[in-house]
């Protein structure tokens, strides 16, 4: 009996082991396949899942966004330097050296590359999040204006001071700057940012450009030429032709075509009033407090940050057919807050959704064909306006 029982149990154990092996192998395969899946949004607003092997079959002109993963939040950057160009590139690098009017940088997207100094608009020598907001705004305004001299921002006696002069030399430890006819060697430990006078906007029309966002938070802008299973090729205004390994890419975002970010448009009417009459001004491409738009850990570069009660009205003149995006309460409010997102077209309600701080972000897709005036309303719910920091994230109008 023992012998028979043993011979009967052995096949059972073998079957169990085979079953465990098969399940484990299936799980591994599923993990591999899911890690190689991408979300593709087409120019007509439709979204679909695609495996990397299917990417070459996509016509690059039909892709509005290709998302492989989510890039890290911009405010988590702490080490290295951030180089921005007039073309819209934002390259995070730990290598920085000026040589023969070219700036040497190294990123996962570009590898080791030399940027013409004439293409560079701003170099953050200190993480922007560590600089006071008023100084950050001054730095960004300087970089966006036509400077006749370079502007170096340094910390002196606890205050940030702007020096106008000419950059002479730059590396990972120091900047040599000619100021008031005198060359000064300044350690990077007290330098905040450098806005350059030589930067020139790209000649390539924006409608032909795409932004490739890296897993490290870098961004490279250029004309999308090819998309394969392992790379993206761009013709960039700053660096010429660049082939980017796909495993370093988080998002490919088209800047062309039928889609227009609502944050690029100017509202024709704005009405804002908190529960006790306090006004919280809306913001473009940022939360209402000025930080990155963040919903459940996912950071959105574009969108509108508002606080209840907020009403933004846009003149569409029947030019668009679809409104798409993601709505939710920003992570900075924690689990507090409860609002109603309302979309109205010419006074007619097209969508109403109640969202609380504990809810997952909700996709937004509203038909707006024939609409002259579009109103985006965030209204109070039952908890007054506590924590009502609402985001219209990745909000686009599609023709």
N, C-alpha and C positions, 0 to 999 in steps of 0.2 A: 504493500500500500504506500509506503514512504517513497519507493522508487517511482511508482506511478504518479503520485502527487508531485514529486520533484520534476518529472518530465512534463507534467502538465503546466507547472508554474513557470518553467524556463521560457517557453514560447511567449507567455504573457509578459514577462520582463523584457524580452527582446522586442516585442511589439511596442511596449511602453517607451523603450529607449529609442526605437525608430521614430515613434510619434514625436517624442521630445526633439529629436534631431531635425525632423521635417519642419516642426513648428518654429524651431530656432532659425533654421535656414530661411524659412518664409519671412520671418520677422526681419532678418538682416536684409533680405532682398527688398522688403517693403520700405525699410529705412533708407536704403541706398536710393531707391527710385524716388522716394519723397524728397530726399535732399537734392535731387537733380531736377525737381519739378519747378516750373516757373509760372507766374501769373502774368498773362498778357492782356492788356487793354487795347482794343483797336480804336481807330479814329472815329468809328460810329458809336462809341460808348460801350460796346459789348466787351465782356471779360470772359476769358477762358483759361484753363490750365493747359500747360504744354510741357512735354519732356524736352530735355536739351537736344535730343536727336531730331526733334521736329522744328527747331528754330531756323535752320537754313531754308526751310520751305516757306517761311513767312516773308512777305514782301516788306522790306524795311519802311517803305513809305506808308504802309497801312498800320504801323505800330505806334500807338500813343504812349504806352508805358510797358516796359518789361521789368518785372520785379522778381529777383532771385532770393533776396532776403531783405531785411531792414537795416539801413545804415545806423551807426551809433548816434545818439543825441549829440548835437554840436557842443552842448555845455559840458560834456564829459571829457573834452580834450584838455589834457594837462601838460603833456610833454612836447618838446620840439617846437617847430615854427609853422605858421600858416601863411602861405603865399597866395595872394589873390591877383588876378589879371583883369584887364579891361574887357576881356572876352567872356568873363564869368567863371574862369577856372578858380578852384580853391584847393590848393595842394598842401597837405600836411607832410612835413619832412623834418628829419633830425639832422640832415646835411644841408648846409647853407654856406655858399661861398661866392663872392663876386669876382669874376675874372674876365677881363677884356669886354666889359659892357654886357656880360651875360651872367645870369644867376644860376649857379649849380644847385639842383635839388634832386632828391631821390624819393619816389613813392612807389607803392605796389602797382599803381595804375600806369605810371610812366617809366618805371625803372630809373636809371640815372639819366638825367636830362639837363639841358642848358636852356634856360628861358632868356630870350632877349630882354634886356632891361627896359626897353621901350614898351614891352607888353605888360610889365608888372605895374599894378596900381597901388598895392598895399602889402606890406609884410608885417604880420603880427609877430613881434619878438617875445611877447608875453601872452599867454592864453587870454582871449578877449573876456572870458567870464570872470577873470580876476581884476579887471579894470572897471572903475565906477561907470555907471550907465551914462552919465553926462559926458565923461571923457570919451567913452566909446562912440557916442553920437558925433562928437567933434572930430574924432579920427575918421569916421566913415564919411562925414561931410567933406572933409579935406580931400579924401581919396576920390570922391565923386566930382569934385570941382576941378577946373583947369588951373593947376598950380604953376606958377612961373619959377618956383624953387621947391626943392624937396622939403618935407616937414617931418621932423623927428620929435616924438613925444617921449619925454624922460621924467623920471620921478625924482623930485628934489625937495628935501625937508618934508616928506610926507604928502606933497602936492605934485600933480602932473603938470608939466610945463611943455609948451610947444616951441621948438627951435626951427627957424626957417633958414635953410642953407643948401649945401650940395653934398650928396653922398660921395665919399672918396673910396671907402673900402668896407667890406662886411664879411664876417665869418661867424662860426658858432660861438665865439667868445666875446667879440667886440665889434663896434662900428666906429669907423673913422669918418667924422663929419666936419665939413668946413662951415663955420658959423662966425659971422662978424669978422670975416677975413682972417680967421685963425682956425687951424686944423685941431680938432679935439678928438681924443681917443676915449670912447665911452664904453664901459663894460655893459654887456647885455643884461646883467643882473638889475640894472636900473632903467633899461630901455623898454618901452612899451610897444611902440609901433612906428613904422616908417611909411609915409605916403609919398609916392614918387611923382615928380612933375612930368616925366617923359612918357607916361602911359598913353596909349592911343587906342580908341575903340576899334573893334574888328570891322573889316570891310564886308564880311559875309553877312547877308541879311539874316535876322533872327529866325525867319520862317524856315530856314534851311538847317537850323542847328538842333542838336540833341545834347543832353547832359548825361554823362556817365558818372554815377555816384559810386564810389568805392566802399568796400567793407570797412575801411579805416576812416571813412568820413570825408575823403578827398572827393573832388569833382573836376571832371574834364569836359570841356565844351567843344563841339566840332560838328562837322557835317557827317552824318552816319553813312558809311560806304558799304560795310559788309557785316553780317552777323552769322557766325558759325557755331558749332557745338562747343568750341573752346576759346573763342575770342570775339572781340568787337573791334572794328577798324573805323577810325575817325580821321577826317581831314581837319585839323585844328588851326585856328588863326594864330595861336601862340607857339605851337611846336611843330607844325606841319603834320605829316601823316604819322599816326600813332596806332599801333595794334595793342589792345588791352586784353590780358588774360581774363577769361570769363570767371575764373575762380576768385578773382579779386574784386568782382563787380557785385554791387547790391541792387542797383536800379539803373535802367536805361530809360530816360524820360525825354520824349520828343518835345521840342519847343516850337514845332511847326504846326501847320495844318488847321483842322477845323476846330480844335479845342482852344479856348481862351480862359486863362485863370481869372476868376472873378476879382481877385486881389489886384489885378492890373487895371481894372476899371474904376472910374470915379463915381461914387453914388450921387444921384441927383437930389436925394433927401436923406437926412439922418435924424432919428429921434431916439434919445437915450435918457433913461431915468430909472434909478434904483428904487427899491421899496420905500425908502424915506426921502426920495428925491435926489439922492447922490448920483452923480454922473460918472460912469466908467467908460472912457473913450475907447472905441473899437480900434483894432490894430490890423495892419496888413502883415501876413506871413509871420505872425507871432500870436501868442496868447494875449489875453487882455492885460496881463501884467508885464508883457514884453519878453517872456521866455519862449523857447521853441514850442510850437503846437505839438502836444503829446497826448495820445489817447491809448491807454493800456500799454504803455511802454513804446509804442510806435511813434516815431517822430515824423511830422509832415513839414516839408519846407514851405509849402504854399497853402494859403487859406486865410480865413478871417477869425480873429479872436474877439469875442464880445462878452458882455455881462448883461444879465436880464435887468430891466427890460430894454431891448435894443431892436431898432427897426432900420434897415438899410434898403433903400430903393434904387434900382438901376433902370436906365432907359435902354431897352433892347431893340425897339423898332422892328420887331418881327424878324430879326436876323438869325435867331437861334432856334434849335428844335429840342434840345435836351439839356438838363442840368444834372450833373453828377458830382459825387463827393462822398465824404464820410462825416457823420455828425456824432457828437458826444460831449461829455463834460471833461474838461482838461484834467490830467492827472494831478496838477498842482493843487486842485481843490479837494484832494483825497476822495472820500466816499460821500462827501456832503453834496448838496445841491439836487435840484429837480427842476427841469424846465420843459417848456413846450417849444419845439422847433416848428415853425409855420412858414410855408412858401405860398405866396399869393401872386397870381398873374392878372393884372388889370382888375384888382379887387376881388377876384374869384379865388377861393382857397383850393390849392392844388395838392397840398400835403400838410398833415399835422401829426407830429410824433412826440410823445412824452418820453423823456430820457432822464434817468437819475444817475447819481454818482456811482452806483453799484452796477449799472448796466454796461454791457459791452457796446463799443461803438457800432453805429448802424449805417449800412450803405445807403446812399441817397441817389435816387434816379427818378427825375420828374420830367415829364413832357412839357415843353414850354413853346411849342410851335404856335406862331401867331400872336405871342404875347408882346405887348408894347412896353409895359412897365412891370418890373419884377420886384416884389418886396420879400425880403428875408427877415423874418421876425423871430426873436427869442423872447418868449413871454414867461411870466412867473407861473409856477405851479403852487402846490399847497404849502411848501416850506419857505414862503416868502422868497428872499433872494440870497440866502446864505449858501455860499459855495457855488453860485450859479456862473461859473466861468466856462462858457460854452465855446466850442470850436466848430466852425464850418470848414472842415479840413479837406485839402485837395479839391477845392470847389472849382468846377469847370463848367463853362457853357460850350456846347457843341453845336456847330452850324448844321 
